[in-house]
């Protein structure tokens, strides 16, 4: 990486750590630094609760950055289809990955988060991830204040190596463990089955039935929802059988950005996604998969 003059993308934590050890000017002088709007915002959040050396002046920060990127919804959705765990990152890291995965040119990314390192390894981008210590060393900066462990070469090397070799973390918590994603999508998709409507149900009961039906070279997927003795709705999509095959693979992988069902598998239920803003940020990824594959959508009534 010696002599690297391409863009270096920095996340919120890398910015704060560089500021803490008084290395921000050296970093800006050595590399064309870039980031995303969310990371800039995060550097200002909780400002009053930080130690003086971690209080970042916004104007000085922006002066040292070559570019601050705005991330589009399409970029966010595309990133989630590449690796669903991106949806579980903090806002700044999530936006940063969405941006870099859409870049056509070479880049390096500096950030200490283990989940982010795992994503880079899985996407075969391990050589694009660089620890802050290496950037400062190659820029010729001599540290007067030691870096925290997560920003050092040995931490990045050991973390990415463990990610490349296999599981290196506690898998007991399905809500946090990335291996739960792989367990949830292991095997082939279950064949669609029709669930018969019950003859009696409570006033708030809802039944969903799903069919994949092929007629004249086109295949339709429909879904019904109703309340007993109340409203009934039916909606669906039409696409070619080949498009449904590709859709199924991408949708199944995308489920990692959904919610965890009681059975320990990830699924997509809109009422569960709508409970907070963080979950709603993941919804466009599902929408874009639908839009990319179907040719016709309809509903009754």
N, C-alpha and C positions, 0 to 999 in steps of 0.2 A: 504493500500500500504506500510505500515511500514514493513521494512525488505525485500522489493522487491530486488531481485538480478538478475532478468532477464534483457534482453536488453531494453534500452530506446532509441527510435529513436527521434532525435532532428532536427527541421527544421531550415532554415537560420535565421529567426527572433528570435527564441529561443536562438540560439548560440550568436547572436549579443547582445541580451539583457543580457544574462548571463555574457558576456564579459564586458558590460557597467557597471554593478553593481559589478564587480570584484568577481564574483561567479563561474567563469569557473572551477578553480581548485577544488573547493568544489564539484561541480557537477560531475567532472571526478572522484574524489575520492570516491564519494558515489554510483555511478552507472556505469555499462558497457555501455558507450554511443556509439551509431552508427548513421550513416547518409548515404546519397547517394552522388555521385560525384557532382551532380548539386548543392547541397546545399553548398558544399565546395567552388565551383567556385563562387557562389553568395556572399559568405562572403568576397571575394576578389574584387568583382566588385564595382566600385565607391569608392574604398578605400580612394582616395585622397580627396573626398568630405565629409568624415565622421569626427566627432569629435575625438580627440585623444583616448578617452576611448572606441571608437567603431571601431578602426582600429585593425583588427585581424591579428596576425602573423600566417602565414600559417603553419610553422613548429610546433609552439606551439599548434595550433589547432589539427593538425594530431596526435601529441604526446598524446593528451588527448582522442582521439577517439579509441575505440577498433577495429572498422571496418568501412571502407567506401565502400559502395556497388555500383556496376555497374548495372544499370537497363537495362534489355533486351527489345527488341521491343515486344516480346511475353507477357512479364509482363505488359507493358504499354497497350497493346491491351486488355488483360484480365481485367485490372482495369477499362477501359472504359466501358466494357460490364456490370460490376457490378454497376457502377454509372457514367453516362455520364457527370455529373458536374465536375468530376475529370479533364476532358479535359479543363475546364475553369480556373483552378488554375494556379498560377505561376509555372515556370519550376521546381523549387526545390520541392515544395509541391506536384506537379503532380507526379514527380519521386518517392517521398517518399511514397505516397499512393500506387503507382504501386508495390513498393517493399514490403511493409508490408502486402498487400493483398495476396501476393504470399508466405508468410512465413508460415511454418507449425507449428511453436512454438509460445508460448505466447510472447507478447511484449506490450510496452506502447509507446504512441506517444505524444510528447510535441510540441505544436505549437499554436499560438494565433489566427489564421485566422478563421473568422466566417464561411466562406464557407466550410473550412475543418472540422469544428465542425459539421456543418449540415450533411456532408457526413458521418461522424462517427455515428451520431444518426440514419440516415436512414439505415445504414448497420448493425444496432444493435451492434455497437462497442463502445458505449458511455463509458463503463467502461474501455476501453483501452486509453482514452484521459485524459491526466493529465496536469494541469497548472504548469508552472515553479515554482511558489511560493510554491506549495505543495512539489515538489521534493526537493527544498532547505530546507524547514522546516523539512522534514523527514531525511534529511542528516545532520541536526543539525547546519545549517549555519545561522548566524545572519546577516541580511542585514543592511548595513550602508547607502546604497543609496536605496530609495524606488523603487520598480518595477513599470513600467508603467501599466496602468489599464488592458490592454489586457492579462497580464501575471499573474494576481491575481486569487485566488480561486473564488471570487464572480463573476468575469466576466465570467469565464468558466462555472460556475454553472448556471448563469442566461441565458447565450447564449444557452447552450445545452438544458436547460429546455424549453425555448421558441421554439427551433427547434423541440423538442419532442411533444409539445402541438399543434403546428401548425404555421401558417404564422406569422412572426414577423418583417417584413421588407416592404419597399416600392415596390409595384408591378407595378408601372407605367412604368418602363423601361424594356421592354421585353428582351433587349439584356443582362441585368445584373441580372434580377430577376429569381431565381431558380424555382419559381412557374410557370414561362412560360414554363419550360420543361414539367411539369406535365400537363399543359393546352394543350400543343402541342401534347401530346401523349394520351390524354383522349379519351375514347371510343375505338371502334374496328377499325382496319385498313380498309380504304376504299377499296372496291373491285376493282381490276384492270379493267380499261376501255381502250378500243382502241380509239385512237384519229386519225381521218381520215386525210390523207395528203391533204393539201389545193391545189387547182388547180393552184393558183398563189401565189407567195411569193417574198419577197425582196431577194437580193443576199446573205444576211447573216442570213436568217431565218432558224431556226432549229425546227424540230418536233420530239417529242418522243412519241412512243406508246408502251404500255406494255400489255402483255397477260400472263396468267397462264393457260397452256394447259396440260391436262392429257391424256396420251396415254400408254396403256399396263402397267399400274401400276406406271409409272414414270410421273413426272410433270415438264414442262419446263417453264422458265421465260425468255422472250426475249425482246430486246429493240432496236429500230432503230433510227438512226440519219442521217440527210441529209441536203444538201444545194440545194435549187431549181436549177434545170438544172446543178447540180454538183455532187460531190461524194455522194454515199449512203453506209451506213454501217449497219450491223445487227449483234448483239451479244447476247449470252444468256447462261443460266446455266440449268442443269438437276439435279433433286434430287427427292427423294420420297415425296409423299404428306405429310407424317408426318414430314419430315425434313423441308419442306417449312413452316409448321405451327410453328415450333420452331424458324425457321429463321425469320419469320415475327415479332414474339414477340421481339426477341433480336434486330433485325434491327430497329424496331420502337423505342425501348428504346435508342438505340445508336444514333438516330437522334438528341438527345440533344447535341451531340458533332459536329453536322453539322453546317449549317448556317441558319439564320432566314429569311424566305421568307416574301414578302410584306404582305401576309395575316396573319402574326403573328404566323405561324407554322414553326417548324424546318424541314429542308429537307437536302438531300445530293446532291450537284451538284459539280462535280469535278472541273469545271472551277472557281467556287467560292472558293473552298478549296485551289486551287493552287495560290491564290493571295499573300500569305505570308507564311513564314516558320512555324509560330505558328499554323496555320490551317493545314498545311501539316503533322504536328506531330500527328494529330488526325486521319489521313487517315488509318494507319495500323489497327486500331480497326475495321473499316468497312471491310477491306480485310480479317481479321481473321475470322469474322463471315461467310463470303462467303466460305472461305476455309474449315471451320468446317462442312459445311452442304451440299455443292454440290458434285456430283460425276463426272460431266463432264461439260466442258466449251467449247464454240465454237464461231466463228465469221465468217462473210462474208462481204467483201472479205478478 
